């Protein structure tokens, strides 16, 4: 993804910024959160120390990630996905059966009160079974859910390297689109395999999952901020027979190792190609491989140091912590990608200063909130209301809009990017067959102040090369190439099979219909 922005805008500062921001988000929202959630499960199931559990989890994950690379990761994902779906389905059946099915859950959930509750704290929300909640008093207000969370989701699913690297590994566009549709079907399942069983855990263990005061929470799970994070492990250890407990332990560990391995592979690629190669432009493949593996080890150390922040932030709610942090840092990136694709007039100065302006606004909210705290129901935080009063999802939508205005405003103050640099990089020119001169691959000019990402010599095109076939990047005439100007780019993907393409399209329509029905049912 940083490479796309490099080709779209030229220079190196946007590509470098995005790579560094992505690596920071990996530490704060991915690696540390996955470590913490996995350690909680192992701690509940086996009684291990938190950091000992994290160490065991990382050791197994790093073993096949470092030695096998992306291929091992994708094969492991295939097997682990089947294990996860089967195991989580079994647990969901046990959990819903214990509370009398869905009807019993709807009836008993509002009554799941912890002992000695006197005030509003610890009481189930009356809108717990509704996705669209009040715009000002809801914990997930519906404008923020649709706009703010929609922006964060677009950033994650469409521009995050951890996700996009799977699409880049596809054999054809049909395979890529089919994989996205299958992923969409799988994303329907968490409502029934995670959310509803979690609500059933509140009914079955109200004194633990619903604890309202720090002393009670510390007695229940050892964390004064709250105990909702132990809901799933408690279901496994209480409801399942011994054999199925081992299955679910494998399920959870498989899910966490899959996520950690994906992050390790993505972080290694980002660091070596977009950061380290800038510092060592002539580094060979083996040199880059060693640097990537050492960076993975450094990421582990940084994530371990961040674990106490995860444990204390947002009242101990992992979901709120992840979404809040993404709301303060991701919308500027989403805005720049959106405008880069759909607005050809946007140029490098506009994108760069939009990213910096959005980052400054996000940090102005993030730093006071994490330093002073947002508090809990019974203990309000010290962050001033004029800084932290706006819901984080509403802030995400506002930050996206402000960043977009900065990008467009600054872009209008500078000349537009010539059309020859935009072929197949913007939506309006996606079908263009004209030669493209990639901005980030042009040789530096004398006295130029542009930032160059590479320091490699251009290789001449092979003599007697065949003319480019239809759909391939034209050769010569200044067309960009991975090695520099003048060479032919890799051939385009093979043409799509019309039968399978239609099958993918039909399944995409079915998936959209299912999603609309579920949204309407639970809204």
C-alpha positions as CSV (number, residue, x, y, z in Angstrom):
1,X,0.0,0.0,0.0
2,X,2.8,2.5,0.6
3,X,4.1,1.6,-2.9
4,X,0.7,2.6,-4.4
5,X,1.0,6.1,-2.8
6,X,4.5,6.3,-4.0
7,X,3.4,5.7,-7.6
8,X,0.4,7.9,-7.2
9,X,2.1,11.0,-5.7
10,X,5.8,10.5,-6.2
11,X,8.6,11.2,-3.8
12,X,9.3,9.2,-0.7
13,X,7.9,11.1,2.3
14,X,4.3,9.8,2.0
15,X,5.4,6.3,1.5
16,X,7.7,6.5,4.4
17,X,5.1,8.1,6.6
18,X,2.5,5.4,5.9
19,X,5.0,2.6,6.5
20,X,6.0,4.1,9.9
21,X,2.4,4.8,10.9
22,X,1.4,1.2,10.0
23,X,4.2,-0.2,12.0
24,X,3.2,1.9,15.0
25,X,-0.4,0.7,14.7
26,X,0.8,-2.9,14.5
27,X,2.4,-2.5,17.9
28,X,-0.4,-0.6,19.6
29,X,-3.6,-2.2,18.0
30,X,-2.6,-5.6,16.7
31,X,0.4,-7.3,18.2
32,X,-0.1,-6.2,21.8
33,X,-3.9,-6.7,21.7
34,X,-3.5,-10.2,20.2
35,X,-0.9,-11.1,22.8
36,X,-3.0,-9.8,25.6
37,X,-6.2,-11.6,24.6
38,X,-4.3,-14.8,24.0
39,X,-2.5,-14.5,27.4
40,X,-5.9,-14.0,29.1
41,X,-7.2,-17.2,27.7
42,X,-4.1,-19.2,28.6
43,X,-4.0,-17.6,32.0
44,X,-7.7,-18.6,32.7
45,X,-7.3,-22.1,31.3
46,X,-3.9,-23.1,32.6
47,X,-3.2,-20.6,35.4
48,X,0.1,-19.4,33.8
49,X,1.6,-16.0,34.4
50,X,0.6,-13.3,31.9
51,X,4.0,-12.9,30.4
52,X,4.8,-16.6,30.4
53,X,1.7,-17.2,28.4
54,X,2.7,-14.5,25.9
55,X,6.1,-16.0,25.5
56,X,4.8,-19.4,24.7
57,X,2.3,-18.0,22.2
58,X,5.0,-15.9,20.5
59,X,7.5,-18.8,20.3
60,X,5.3,-21.1,18.4
61,X,4.0,-18.3,16.1
62,X,7.5,-17.0,15.3
63,X,8.8,-20.5,14.5
64,X,6.7,-21.1,11.4
65,X,6.4,-17.4,10.4
66,X,10.1,-16.7,10.3
67,X,11.0,-20.1,8.7
68,X,8.1,-20.4,6.3
69,X,7.1,-16.9,5.3
70,X,3.8,-15.9,3.6
71,X,3.3,-19.3,2.0
72,X,3.3,-21.1,5.4
73,X,1.1,-18.4,6.8
74,X,-1.6,-18.9,4.1
75,X,-1.6,-22.7,4.3
76,X,-1.9,-22.4,8.1
77,X,-4.7,-19.9,7.8
78,X,-6.7,-22.4,5.7
79,X,-6.5,-25.1,8.2
80,X,-7.0,-22.9,11.2
81,X,-10.1,-21.2,9.8
82,X,-11.9,-24.6,9.6
83,X,-10.8,-25.3,13.2
84,X,-12.0,-21.9,14.4
85,X,-15.4,-22.1,12.8
86,X,-16.1,-25.6,14.0
87,X,-14.9,-25.0,17.6
88,X,-16.7,-21.7,18.0
89,X,-19.9,-23.1,16.6
90,X,-19.8,-25.9,19.2
91,X,-19.3,-23.4,22.0
92,X,-22.0,-21.1,20.7
93,X,-24.4,-24.1,20.8
94,X,-23.5,-24.9,24.4
95,X,-23.7,-21.3,25.5
96,X,-27.1,-20.5,23.9
97,X,-28.4,-23.9,25.1
98,X,-27.5,-23.0,28.7
99,X,-29.6,-19.8,28.6
100,X,-32.6,-21.3,26.8
101,X,-31.8,-20.3,23.2
102,X,-32.1,-16.9,21.7
103,X,-35.5,-16.3,23.2
104,X,-34.1,-17.1,26.6
105,X,-31.2,-14.8,26.1
106,X,-33.4,-11.9,25.2
107,X,-35.5,-12.6,28.3
108,X,-32.7,-13.1,30.8
109,X,-30.1,-10.6,29.6
110,X,-31.8,-7.5,31.1
111,X,-31.9,-9.3,34.5
112,X,-28.2,-10.3,34.6
113,X,-27.2,-8.0,37.4
114,X,-24.1,-8.4,39.5
115,X,-24.5,-8.7,43.3
116,X,-25.2,-5.6,45.4
117,X,-25.9,-3.3,42.5
118,X,-27.4,0.0,43.7
119,X,-26.7,2.6,41.0
120,X,-26.7,2.5,37.2
121,X,-23.2,0.9,37.0
122,X,-23.2,-2.8,36.2
123,X,-26.7,-2.9,34.7
124,X,-27.2,-4.3,31.2
125,X,-28.0,-1.6,28.6
126,X,-31.7,-1.6,27.5
127,X,-30.6,-1.2,23.9
128,X,-28.2,-4.2,24.0
129,X,-30.0,-6.1,21.2
130,X,-30.1,-3.1,18.9
131,X,-27.3,-2.2,16.5
132,X,-28.5,1.4,15.9
133,X,-28.5,3.2,19.2
134,X,-29.2,6.7,20.4
135,X,-26.9,9.3,18.8
136,X,-25.9,11.0,22.0
137,X,-26.5,8.5,24.9
138,X,-25.7,5.2,23.2
139,X,-22.3,3.6,23.8
140,X,-22.1,3.0,20.1
141,X,-24.2,5.9,18.6
142,X,-25.7,5.1,15.2
143,X,-24.1,8.0,13.3
144,X,-20.7,7.0,14.6
145,X,-21.4,3.3,13.9
146,X,-22.3,4.0,10.3
147,X,-19.9,6.8,9.5
148,X,-17.0,6.5,12.0
149,X,-16.8,2.8,12.1
150,X,-17.4,2.6,8.3
151,X,-14.3,4.8,7.8
152,X,-12.2,2.7,10.1
153,X,-13.4,-0.5,8.4
154,X,-12.6,0.9,5.0
155,X,-9.1,1.7,6.2
156,X,-8.6,-1.7,7.6
157,X,-10.1,-3.9,5.0
158,X,-9.1,-1.9,1.9
159,X,-5.7,-0.2,2.7
160,X,-4.1,-2.2,5.6
161,X,-1.1,-4.2,4.5
162,X,-2.0,-7.2,6.7
163,X,-5.3,-7.7,4.7
164,X,-4.2,-6.5,1.3
165,X,-1.2,-8.8,1.1
166,X,-3.5,-11.7,0.8
167,X,-5.2,-10.1,-2.3
168,X,-1.8,-9.3,-3.8
169,X,-0.9,-13.0,-3.6
170,X,-4.0,-14.1,-5.7
171,X,-3.4,-15.9,-9.0
172,X,-6.0,-13.8,-10.8
173,X,-8.6,-11.0,-10.2
174,X,-11.3,-13.7,-10.0
175,X,-9.4,-15.4,-7.2
176,X,-9.0,-12.1,-5.4
177,X,-12.7,-11.2,-5.7
178,X,-13.7,-14.7,-4.6
179,X,-11.5,-14.5,-1.6
180,X,-13.1,-11.2,-0.6
181,X,-16.6,-12.7,-0.9
182,X,-15.6,-15.8,1.2
183,X,-14.2,-13.4,3.8
184,X,-17.5,-11.5,3.8
185,X,-19.4,-14.8,4.5
186,X,-17.0,-15.5,7.4
187,X,-17.6,-12.0,8.8
188,X,-21.3,-12.8,9.2
189,X,-20.5,-15.5,11.7
190,X,-19.0,-13.4,14.6
191,X,-22.5,-12.1,15.5
192,X,-23.5,-15.6,16.3
193,X,-20.2,-17.2,17.3
194,X,-18.9,-14.4,19.5
195,X,-21.4,-11.6,20.3
196,X,-24.3,-13.8,21.3
197,X,-22.2,-16.3,23.3
198,X,-20.6,-13.3,25.0
199,X,-24.0,-12.0,26.1
200,X,-24.8,-15.5,27.3
201,X,-21.7,-15.3,29.5
202,X,-23.1,-12.2,31.1
203,X,-26.3,-14.1,31.9
204,X,-24.4,-17.1,33.3
205,X,-21.6,-15.2,35.2
206,X,-23.1,-11.8,36.1
207,X,-20.8,-11.4,39.1
208,X,-17.7,-11.8,36.9
209,X,-18.5,-10.5,33.4
210,X,-20.8,-7.7,34.8
211,X,-18.7,-6.6,37.8
212,X,-19.2,-2.9,38.5
213,X,-16.7,-1.8,41.1
214,X,-12.9,-2.1,41.0
215,X,-12.7,-4.2,44.2
216,X,-15.2,-6.7,42.9
217,X,-13.5,-6.9,39.5
218,X,-10.1,-7.5,41.1
219,X,-11.6,-10.4,43.1
220,X,-13.3,-11.9,40.1
221,X,-10.6,-11.8,37.5
222,X,-7.6,-9.8,38.9
223,X,-8.2,-6.7,36.7
224,X,-9.8,-3.7,38.4
225,X,-10.7,-2.1,35.1
226,X,-13.3,-4.8,34.2
227,X,-13.8,-8.5,33.5
228,X,-15.6,-8.6,30.2
229,X,-12.5,-9.8,28.5
230,X,-12.7,-13.2,30.4
231,X,-16.2,-14.0,29.2
232,X,-15.1,-16.3,26.4
233,X,-12.6,-18.3,28.5
234,X,-15.1,-18.7,31.3
235,X,-17.6,-20.2,28.8
236,X,-15.0,-22.7,27.6
237,X,-13.9,-23.8,31.1
238,X,-17.4,-24.0,32.6
239,X,-19.7,-25.3,29.8
240,X,-17.5,-27.6,27.7
241,X,-16.5,-31.2,28.7
242,X,-12.8,-31.9,29.0
243,X,-12.2,-33.1,25.5
244,X,-13.9,-30.0,23.9
245,X,-12.0,-27.7,26.2
246,X,-8.8,-28.9,24.6
247,X,-10.4,-28.3,21.2
248,X,-11.4,-24.8,22.1
249,X,-7.9,-24.1,23.4
250,X,-6.6,-25.1,20.0
251,X,-9.2,-23.0,18.3
252,X,-8.3,-19.8,20.2
253,X,-4.6,-20.3,19.9
254,X,-5.0,-21.0,16.2
255,X,-6.9,-17.8,15.7
256,X,-4.3,-15.8,17.6
257,X,-1.3,-17.4,15.9
258,X,-2.9,-16.8,12.5
259,X,-3.4,-13.1,13.3
260,X,0.1,-12.7,14.8
261,X,1.7,-14.5,11.9
262,X,-0.1,-12.2,9.4
263,X,1.1,-9.1,11.3
264,X,4.7,-10.4,11.5
265,X,4.8,-11.1,7.7
266,X,3.3,-7.7,6.9
267,X,5.5,-5.8,9.3
268,X,8.6,-7.5,8.0
269,X,7.7,-6.6,4.4
270,X,6.9,-2.9,5.3
271,X,10.1,-2.4,7.3
272,X,12.5,-3.9,4.8
273,X,11.0,-2.5,1.6
274,X,9.8,0.9,2.8
275,X,12.1,1.8,5.7
276,X,15.3,-0.2,5.7
277,X,15.9,-0.2,2.0
278,X,15.7,3.6,2.1
279,X,18.6,3.6,4.6
280,X,20.5,0.8,2.8
281,X,19.5,1.1,-0.9
282,X,22.0,-1.4,-2.1
283,X,21.2,-4.1,0.4
284,X,20.9,-7.6,-1.1
285,X,18.1,-10.1,-0.6
286,X,19.8,-11.9,2.3
287,X,20.7,-8.7,4.0
288,X,17.0,-7.6,3.8
289,X,15.8,-11.0,5.0
290,X,18.0,-10.8,8.1
291,X,16.9,-7.2,8.8
292,X,13.2,-8.2,8.5
293,X,13.7,-11.0,11.0
294,X,15.5,-8.8,13.5
295,X,12.7,-6.2,13.1
296,X,10.1,-8.9,14.0
297,X,12.1,-9.5,17.2
298,X,12.1,-5.8,18.0
299,X,8.3,-5.7,17.4
300,X,7.8,-8.4,20.0
301,X,9.7,-6.3,22.6
302,X,7.8,-3.2,21.8
303,X,4.5,-5.0,22.0
304,X,5.4,-6.5,25.4
305,X,6.2,-3.1,26.7
306,X,2.8,-1.8,25.5
307,X,0.8,-4.6,27.2
308,X,0.2,-2.6,30.5
309,X,-1.4,0.2,28.4
310,X,-3.7,-2.2,26.7
311,X,-4.8,-3.6,30.1
312,X,-5.6,-0.2,31.6
313,X,-7.0,1.7,28.6
314,X,-10.7,2.3,27.9
315,X,-11.8,0.6,31.1
316,X,-10.4,-2.7,30.2
317,X,-12.6,-3.1,27.1
318,X,-10.5,-4.5,24.3
319,X,-13.0,-3.6,21.5
320,X,-13.3,0.0,22.7
321,X,-9.5,0.3,22.9
322,X,-8.9,-0.9,19.4
323,X,-11.6,1.2,17.8
324,X,-10.7,4.3,19.8
325,X,-7.0,4.1,18.8
326,X,-7.9,3.5,15.2
327,X,-10.4,6.4,15.3
328,X,-7.6,8.8,16.2
329,X,-5.0,7.6,13.7
330,X,-6.6,5.9,10.8
331,X,-9.1,8.4,9.3
332,X,-6.4,10.6,7.7
333,X,-5.0,7.6,5.9
334,X,-8.4,6.5,4.7
335,X,-9.1,10.1,3.5
336,X,-5.9,10.2,1.5
337,X,-6.5,6.8,-0.1
338,X,-10.1,7.8,-1.0
339,X,-9.1,11.0,-2.6
340,X,-6.0,9.5,-4.3
341,X,-8.3,7.0,-6.1
342,X,-11.3,9.2,-6.9
343,X,-9.9,12.8,-7.3
344,X,-7.1,13.0,-9.9
345,X,-6.5,16.7,-9.0
346,X,-5.0,15.7,-5.6
347,X,-1.3,16.0,-5.6
348,X,1.7,15.1,-3.3
349,X,1.8,18.3,-1.2
350,X,-1.9,18.1,-0.5
351,X,-1.7,14.4,0.5
352,X,1.4,14.9,2.7
353,X,0.1,17.9,4.6
354,X,-3.3,16.3,4.9
355,X,-1.7,13.3,6.6
356,X,0.3,15.5,8.9
357,X,-2.6,17.7,9.8
358,X,-4.8,14.7,10.5
359,X,-2.1,13.1,12.6
360,X,-1.8,16.3,14.7
361,X,-5.5,16.5,15.3
362,X,-5.7,12.8,16.2
363,X,-2.8,13.0,18.6
364,X,-4.4,16.1,20.2
365,X,-7.3,13.8,21.2
366,X,-5.3,10.6,21.8
367,X,-2.6,11.8,24.1
368,X,-4.9,13.6,26.7
369,X,-7.3,10.7,26.7
370,X,-4.7,8.0,27.3
371,X,-2.7,10.2,29.8
372,X,-5.7,11.4,31.8
373,X,-8.0,8.5,31.2
374,X,-11.7,8.4,30.2
375,X,-12.7,6.7,33.5
376,X,-15.4,4.2,34.1
377,X,-19.0,4.3,35.1
378,X,-18.3,4.9,38.8
379,X,-15.0,6.8,38.4
380,X,-15.0,9.5,35.7
381,X,-11.7,10.3,34.0
382,X,-9.7,13.5,34.3
383,X,-9.8,14.3,30.6
384,X,-11.7,17.6,30.0
385,X,-15.1,17.2,28.3
386,X,-14.1,19.7,25.5
387,X,-11.3,17.3,24.5
388,X,-12.7,13.9,25.2
389,X,-16.5,14.6,25.3
390,X,-17.1,13.8,21.6
391,X,-17.5,10.1,21.1
392,X,-14.5,8.5,19.4
393,X,-16.6,7.3,16.4
394,X,-18.0,10.7,15.9
395,X,-14.4,12.1,16.1
396,X,-13.3,9.6,13.4
397,X,-16.0,10.9,11.0
398,X,-15.0,14.5,11.8
399,X,-11.3,13.8,11.4
400,X,-11.9,12.2,8.0
401,X,-13.8,15.2,6.8
402,X,-11.2,17.7,8.1
403,X,-8.3,15.7,6.6
404,X,-10.1,15.6,3.2
405,X,-10.6,19.4,3.3
406,X,-6.9,19.9,4.1
407,X,-5.9,17.6,1.2
408,X,-8.1,19.3,-1.3
409,X,-7.2,22.8,-0.1
410,X,-3.5,22.4,-0.2
411,X,-3.7,20.5,-3.6
412,X,-5.4,23.4,-5.2
413,X,-2.4,25.6,-4.2
414,X,0.0,23.5,-6.3
415,X,0.0,22.4,-9.9
416,X,-1.9,19.2,-10.8
417,X,0.0,15.9,-11.5
418,X,0.2,15.4,-15.3
419,X,-2.1,12.8,-16.8
420,X,0.8,10.7,-18.0
421,X,1.6,9.8,-14.4
422,X,-2.0,8.7,-13.5
423,X,-2.9,6.0,-16.0
424,X,-4.4,3.0,-14.1
425,X,-3.8,4.7,-10.7
426,X,-7.1,6.6,-10.4
427,X,-10.6,5.4,-10.9
428,X,-11.4,7.5,-13.9
429,X,-8.3,6.1,-15.8
430,X,-8.5,2.5,-14.5
431,X,-9.1,1.1,-18.1
432,X,-6.5,3.3,-19.8
433,X,-4.0,1.6,-22.1
434,X,-1.6,4.5,-22.5
435,X,2.0,4.3,-21.2
436,X,2.4,5.5,-17.6
437,X,5.5,7.2,-16.2
438,X,5.7,6.4,-12.5
439,X,6.6,9.3,-10.4
440,X,8.5,7.3,-7.7
441,X,10.7,5.6,-10.3
442,X,12.0,8.5,-12.4
443,X,15.7,9.2,-12.1
444,X,16.6,12.1,-9.9
445,X,17.3,15.4,-11.6
446,X,20.4,17.5,-10.8
447,X,19.7,19.8,-7.9
448,X,16.4,18.2,-7.4
449,X,15.1,18.1,-3.8
450,X,12.7,15.1,-4.2
451,X,13.1,12.1,-2.0
452,X,14.1,9.0,-3.8
453,X,13.3,5.6,-2.4
454,X,15.7,3.6,-4.5
455,X,19.3,3.9,-5.6
456,X,19.5,1.3,-8.3
457,X,20.6,1.6,-11.9
458,X,18.1,1.4,-14.7
459,X,18.4,-1.7,-16.8
460,X,17.8,-1.4,-20.5
461,X,14.9,-3.4,-22.0
462,X,15.8,-6.7,-23.4
463,X,16.6,-6.7,-27.1
464,X,14.1,-8.3,-29.4
465,X,11.3,-8.2,-26.8
466,X,7.9,-9.0,-27.9
467,X,5.3,-6.2,-28.2
468,X,3.1,-5.9,-25.2
469,X,-0.1,-7.9,-25.4
470,X,-3.5,-6.4,-24.8
471,X,-3.8,-5.4,-21.1
472,X,-0.1,-5.4,-20.5
473,X,1.9,-2.3,-19.6
474,X,3.3,-0.8,-22.8
475,X,7.0,-1.0,-23.2
476,X,9.4,1.9,-23.4
477,X,8.4,5.5,-24.1
478,X,9.0,6.3,-20.5
479,X,6.8,3.6,-19.1
480,X,7.6,2.9,-15.5
481,X,9.1,-0.4,-14.5
482,X,10.2,-1.9,-11.2
483,X,13.8,-1.2,-12.0
484,X,13.4,2.3,-13.2
485,X,12.4,4.1,-16.4
486,X,12.5,2.3,-19.7
487,X,11.7,-1.3,-18.9
488,X,8.5,-3.3,-19.3
489,X,6.3,-3.8,-16.2
490,X,5.2,-7.2,-15.2
491,X,2.4,-8.6,-17.4
492,X,-1.2,-8.0,-16.5
493,X,-3.1,-10.9,-14.8
494,X,-4.6,-13.5,-17.1
495,X,-8.1,-12.7,-18.4
496,X,-10.9,-13.7,-16.1
497,X,-13.0,-16.8,-16.7
498,X,-16.5,-15.4,-17.4
499,X,-18.3,-18.4,-15.7
500,X,-16.4,-18.1,-12.4
501,X,-16.6,-14.3,-12.6
502,X,-20.3,-14.6,-12.8
503,X,-20.4,-17.0,-9.9
504,X,-18.4,-14.6,-7.8
505,X,-20.8,-11.7,-8.7
506,X,-23.9,-13.7,-7.8
507,X,-22.4,-14.7,-4.4
508,X,-21.5,-11.1,-3.8
509,X,-25.1,-10.1,-4.3
510,X,-26.3,-12.9,-2.0
511,X,-23.9,-11.8,0.6
512,X,-25.1,-8.2,0.4
513,X,-28.7,-9.4,0.7
514,X,-27.8,-11.4,3.9
515,X,-26.0,-8.4,5.4
516,X,-29.0,-6.1,4.7
517,X,-31.4,-8.6,6.3
518,X,-29.3,-8.9,9.4
519,X,-28.8,-5.2,9.7
520,X,-32.6,-4.7,9.4
521,X,-33.3,-7.5,11.9
522,X,-30.9,-6.3,14.6
523,X,-31.1,-2.5,13.9
